[in-house]
Amino acid sequence: MIRRSKNKNFPGLKRIFIFSYDAFANYDWEAAAKLPNLSKLIEKSSYSQNVISTNPSITYVAHTTMMTGLEPNQHLIGHNKPLQPFQPESLQKWNWYDKEIAGDTLYDLLQKDKKRVASILWPVTAKAKIRYNLPEVHAIGRENQSLKVLLSGSPLYCIEMSRRFGHLRRGIEQPYLDDFTAASAIYTWQKYQPELLLLHQIELDTINHHFGTGGAEVQKSRENMDRRIGQVFQAIKDAGFEDETAFVIIGDHSHLDSHTTIYLNRLLALLGLIEAKKKKPNWRAWFQSTGGGAYLHLPEGEEYLLPLITEVLHNFKNRYKDSINRILNREEMDAFQMIKGPQLFVEGCPGFVFDDTWLGLDTEASFFGPAQGSDHGYLNDLPGYRSNVLFKGPWFKEDFEFGQIDLADFAVTLAYLFDYKLQGSRGRVIEEIFK
């Protein structure tokens, strides 16, 4: 049910533009804040470098909390992908579809109120009731990418964006993909004038995964992102909407540099719980990586294995010190508001990440391998593991740095700006940013 809040404190506010700056972490702030466009915005904005992500801290989980104000155990998106043992990475489905979300989203509330919403590569919006929807989906196997996008989004709108700006794109290669989506967002804003526009920009996250959190490649990505921020905000002004628009930039999670991969499914294979069979491989337990962590899944009827696996994991942690940081049981996972289903969550120490691979168990060393770049997917309470947010508009204090918030607070505040309330959210309105 929609329940309107009674807040009427934002006269003139008609639109919100949400610029999701994927992986915009607190350690990016100093360098990014020196760039020409973000530096000007900061002077006129309320901002924080202390945003807490979800558990685990991964993109689809975080973006769903941004839209619902709910935690994973409420909105039911606990991973970028559903569990798919033995399935090659290139053939795995993702949690693309809006129907997987439990609870109302901000865009649901606007659509029910007959407001115009536009969404460009925003996670978990495929087949959502969004008027202008270019969803994030990708073809699997013999599927056709263009057809899948058309069937999952707003067909005429997707065709229009492809015809106008498709020349900017080279598949998913960066910086071209984000240039395409930014151009699409600017055109959409000026032509269709939505009350809510959701733009997901991915370049920095992609570069981090490949190169880590520092270096020339990362700085170039920050510069590209700053250029797009400037283009988008200029478009808001050119359309004559600056005084009626809340422009919001949000980072969904941080990153930690990686040096070692842990293969816990090889440990399960050693225990005989994952078996290679020619026609149908069999699993009685499976670790699903989140990057910096991993869920333990046990199929129905195999729950009795939990004490054995728990003991083996703790022995592994004690033997290979400084590799595993924490092993959460189900009760502890509930305290972190993690999705129901998995029986354990294992978190790596900073620098350690997990992979689903289970083949290749030749020696003890097979439990570990090299890792490059950086990753996320850790628990959200690691010291300094934070992202950034910025609110720009006539209703927000200028050059004002506020303190710690989480993504549920972010969602509730967005809804409050639109005079809505997100049912079931434990988040708070960030009152301190308002004039």
Secondary structure by P-SEA (a helix, b strand, c coil): cbbbbcccccccccbbbbbbcccccccaaaaaaaccaaaaaaaabbbbccccccccccaaaaaaaaaccccccccccccccccccccccccccccccccccccccaaaaaaaabbbbbbcccccccccccccccccccccccccaaaaaaaaccaaaaaaaaaaccccccccccaaaaaaaaaaaaaaaaaccccbbbbbbcaaaaaaaccccccaaaaaaaaaaaaaaaaaaaaaaaaccccccbbbbbbcbbbbbbcbbbcaaaaaaaaccbbbbccbbbbcbbbbbcccbbbbbbccccccaaaaaaaaaaaaaaaacccccccccaaaaaaacccccccccccccccccccccccccccccccbbbbcccccccccccccccccccccccccccccccccccaaaaaaaaaaaaccccccccccccccccc
